[in-house]
């Protein structure tokens, strides 16, 4: 490859395996890495060998600046201990021959959800006023908000004392605003898993007067429907996220799972901080040379850090393994949403005790000063899918959360409130 042609060269189908460069500016090097990471088909493959690029450099100063800037990290290849090589579990993954979402089910559940949440009736005009009282924007005008004022620093924009928010309204045009409406539909489509054209039909069934339906919440004209979708896109998306996250234990019977035997990777790459001081090795980890430079707050959440330290201190733990977040080489379990859309989740830790007991533990954000730190909307559906998996394969399990620097575990009935009796101190259960 010639240097001149590589600068600013736009060729999506190009495949770069190795790129050799002279040391130049930090910005130029970052752009070079970006070009290497650009995938030929504009997507990633959940495979570290394909999705990652590696930087080899003798310039320690440049390497340190890139890592400290949060744009990169160093990795170290670790090897599995001999005693862990024969360990097996059953891994679940999706049946791609059976991947569809029932749009009638999505429509019916959305109808029931909106009707119950916003106390809607069968009188469409009353429903418009009810939704307006909850903050929805009605009418035929597109409302845009912009920030005005003098801002010297980026953080000044979010400072309420500086500048002000202003609104501008203009009549909707079904021709000019077609892309905006499509964008709103696509935002909801990503949540439900329903194709864009079918998601549009569902939203018209619910809110458009020209589509005959027994599941009608509003009778909006075409221009009103366009404006409603554009103005309330984020609100509708959040409602569908909440709808999809509602627990549905029935989904265990409808999931189309495939299974296979799974073993821990014989070798794996772990991120670490090369400049971390007072590094200590975790003797109980499944990998050789796994250490505290790999478990800093840059790479691990608070409950993960607390749990790994707890497992390291336990005398009865033979080994523990930190599972990956995505990828075919890691242990995965199927769960379904309230809209019957199937997803994979990857439990955080697998632990084997010296007495042979096997535990699978999933960490989630706990509580701080009575306020939940959990951000996972699908936590309940994952909880009951995990419970079903553990019961089927006779494995000990639990969701682990932190509260006041202490760990609590639950494997019975999920309750977000950690003061509930279902959350027990981990040492009383594990």
N, C-alpha and C positions, 0 to 999 in steps of 0.2 A: 504494500500500500504506500502510495506517495503522500508526503506530508501535506502538500498543497491541496490535494483533492479531499483529504479527510476533514479539513476545517470547514464547518458549516455544510457538509455534504449530506443531503437528504435522500436516502435510498432505503425505504422501509424493509425491503427484502434482503438487504445486506446482512451477512452473518460474520461477526468479528469474533474470532477465537482468542487471538493474542494481539495486543497493540503495544509496540515499543515506542517510548517517547523520551525526549530529552527533558530534563527538569525545567519546568517553566513556572508561570504564576499559579497560585492556588486555584483561582477561578478557572483557568484554562484546564488544569488537571481535573477539577470537578466536572467540567463539561465533557472531558474525555471519558471519564467513568460513566457519565450518563449515556453517552453514545454506545458504550459497550453493553450497558444493561438494557438498552432498548431491544425489545424482542421483535423478531421478524413479523410475527402475526399480531403484534400489539396486545399481547396478553402474557400472563405468567402461568406456570404449569404446576405449581405446588411441588416442585422438585428443586432442592437446593443446588444440584449440579447445573440446572438450567437457569434458575432465577437469580443466582448470585454471581457477582464478579469479584475477582481478587486483585488486590493491588500489591505488587512487589516493589519495594523501594529501599534504597540505602539512605535516603534523606530522613533522618530521625525527627528533625524539626518539623518538616512538612507532615509526616505521619502523625505526630502528636497534635498538631493544629487541627487536622481533619477529624481525629477521634474526639478531641475536646469540643469541637464544634457540633458534635452529634450527627455528623453526616456519614460516619463510618465506624467500624469497630474491628478489633482484631479477633481472629478465631484460632482455636487450638483443637487439633484432632485428638480425641481421647479414645481409648480402647476398653472394651468391656472386660470385666473381670471373669475369670474362668468359671467361677461358681454360678454365674448368671446366664451362661450361654445356652443352657438347656431349658430355661424357664419359658413356659408357653401360656398364652391366653387366647381367647377367641375374640377376633376383631370383626366388627360390623361395618359394612359399607353399603352404599346405595345401589339398588338395582336399576341401572340406567335404561333397561328395557321397559321399566314401569315407572316413568317419570312424568306425571301430569297432575294438575290441580283442577279439581271440580269447580268450575266457575259458578255453577248454580249454588253450591254449598257456600262459596265466598259471598255471593250476593245475599243469600238468605241470612247468613250470620252477620253480615254488615248491616242489613236492615234491622235485625233484632238488637244489635249493639247500639246503633245510633238512636233507635226509638227508646231504649231503656236509659241510656246515658243522658240524653237531652230532653227526656220526658215528652217526646213527640206524639202527636195524635194523628187521626185520619184526616184532619182538616189542613190542607197544604198551606193556606195563607197564615194560619196560626203557627205552623211549623217555621215559616220564615221569620216571624217575630221572635219565636223561642230561640232559634239559632243565633239571631242577632244579639239577643240578650246574653249569649255565651261567648260573644266576640267574633262570630262569623260575619263576613262582609257580603251584603246582598246588593242587587241592582245591576245596572248595565255598564258601570264605569270601572276601569282598571285603576286601582289605587297603588301608587308607588311612593316609597319613603326614601328620602335622601338626607344626608348629613351636610350641614352648611356651617361655615365658620373658619377661623384661622387655626391651623394645626401645625405645630412645629415638629412634634414627635408623633410616631405612630400611636403610642399609648394615649395621646391627647384625644384621639377620635372617640374612644370609649369613655372619656371623662365627661360626666354629665354637666360639670360646671363650665365646660368650654363648648361653644357652638350650640346648635339645636337641630332637632329633627323636623323636617318639613315634608309635607305630603303634596303630591300632585295627582290629579284625577283626570282621566280622559275616557271618552266613549270607546267601548270595545269594538274591534273590527274582527269578524270571524276569518277574514282573509289575512290581515296583517298580524293578528295574534294567534294564528294557527300553531306556530312553533311553540309559543309560550304555553298553550293549552296541552300540546303533546308532551312537553317537559313535565307539566303537573301530573299527567297520567302516568308517565314513566317513573316518577318518584314513588307513586303508590304501587306500581307494578313490581318494583324491586322488593317491596315488602311482602306482597302476596304470592309472588311466583307465577302470576297469571300473565300470559302474553299481552302485549300492549293493546292490540285490537279488542281482545276480550275484556280487558280491564276497562277500556273506554265504554264498552257496551254495558258493563255492570254499573258504572257511574251514571250512565244515562238512564238505566232502569230505575235507579234510586232517585235521581234529581231532575230528569228531563221530561217535559210533558208530552213530547212527540213519540216517545217509546212506550207502547202499551205494556203495562206490568201490574201485577198485584202487589209488588213490593215497591211502592212509590212513597217517598218521603216529601219531595218537593215537586211542583209542576212548573219548572222554569222554562222560559222561551229559549231559543237557541243562543241568542246574545247573552241572556241572563246566565245560562249554563256556562258559557265560555268565561264570563267575568267571575262567576262563582268558583270555577276550577282554578283560575289564575290567582285570584286574591286569597284563596284559602288553601293553596297547595300544601304548605307546610303543616297547617292544622289538620288537614285530611290525612296526610302521611302519618303524622303522630297518632291519630286515632286508629289507623289501620295497624300501626306497630303495636298499639295497646291491645287491639282485637286479636292479632296473631299471637300475642304473648299470654292470653288467657289460658289457664291450665285445662288440659283435656286428656284425662287418663284413658279415654276411649281410643285415642290415637295409637296406643300400643298394639291394638288388634288389627289395624289397617296398614301399618308400615310394611313395606316390601323390602325386607333386608336380605343382604347376602353376607355370608360369614366365611372366614378363613382362619387358619392358625396363624398366630402372630408371635414373633420373638423380638427382643430388643436388638437394635442394630449393633453389629459387632464393633463398629466404630462410628463416631459421630463428631460433628463440629460444634463446639460451644463458644459463645462470645465471652470475652474476658477483658478486663482493664489491665494493660501491661504495666501501668504505673502505680497500681494499688500497693499499699504498704502492709506489712504484717500479715501476709497471706498464709492461710492455714488450709491444709487438705482435709476434705470430708472423708474420714475412714469408712463410713457406712454407705457411701455412694456406690452405685453399681459400676461406675467407670473409674479407672485408675487416674490419679492426678486431678480429679475434680476438686476445685478449691474455692475459697471465699472471693476471689477476684471475679468469679463467674456468677456470683449471687448478690451483687451490689444492687442498690435501688434503681440503677440504670437498666438492669436486666430482670429484676424480680420485684413483684409487688410485696407489700408489707406482710400479708398472710403467708405468702410463699417463703419469705425470709424467716418468719417465725417458725413455720412448720419444718423447714430444712434444719434449722438449729435444734428444734425439739427432737427430730428423728436422729440427729447426730449424737445427741446426749443420751439417748435410750440404749441401755445395755442389751435389751432383748431384740433389737433390730438387726437382722442379718444384712440387709441392704435396702436402699431405696433408689428409685429411678425417676428422674424428671422427664416426663413425656413431652414431645414436641407439640406445637400449636396447630400445625397443619402439615399434610404430606402423607403419602402412601406408606412410608416406613414407620409411622407411629400408630399407636393404639387409638382406635376411634370407635364411637358408639353412636347409633342412629337415634335421633329424636325428631318428633313432628310438632309443628305449630298447631294452633287452634284452627288453622285453615288447611290442615292436612298437607302442608309443604314439608318435605323431608330435608333435614340438614345433618351434618356430622358435628360432633363435638369431641374434644380430645381431653380426657381427664388428666389432671396435672401430675399426680404421683402414683406410682405403684410401689408397694412396700411388702417385703417378706420378712416375717419374724423368724427368730431362731427355732421356734417350735413348729414352723411350717405354715402358719397362718398367712394368708395373702390379703392385703388391703389395697383398695383403690380409693384415692382421696382427691377430691376436687376443691380447690380454694376459690373463695369469692370475697368481695369486699365486705367488711364487717360493719361495725357501728362506731361512731365517734360522737360522744356527748348526746347520745340518744338519736342521732341522725344516721340513717343507713348510707354506707359507702358503696353499696352494690349498684352497678350500672348495667347489669345484664338483664334485659327485659324478658328473656326466655328462660330465666332461672328455674321456674317451676316445671316447665315442660322437660328441661334437662334433668331436673331432680327425679321426676317419676320415670323417665326413660332409664336413668342410671339405676334406680331401684329395681326396675324390671330386669335389667341386665344382670345385676348382682344376685337377684333371687334365682334367675334361670341357671346361672353358672356357679351358684353357691360360693360367692365371694363376699368378704366383708367390705363395706364401703361407707362413705360418708361425705357430706359437704362440710367443709371447714371454713370458719370465718373468725375474724379477730375482734375483740372488744377489750379496750383498756389494756392492750399488749398481751392479752391472754387469748388462747385458742379455744373455740367451742366447735362441737361436731353435732350434726343432725343426720339421721338416716331413717326417720319414721314418717313424719308429716311435715311438709315445708311450711314455715312461717317466717315472714320477713322480720318480724319483731324478735330480737334476740333475747328479750326478757321472757319469752315463752319457754315453757318447760321442755319443749322438744329440743332445745339447744342445751347441750350438756358439756361440761369441761372435758377436754379431750383426754386427759389422763384418767377420767372415770370410765371411759368407753374403750379407748385404744390401749 
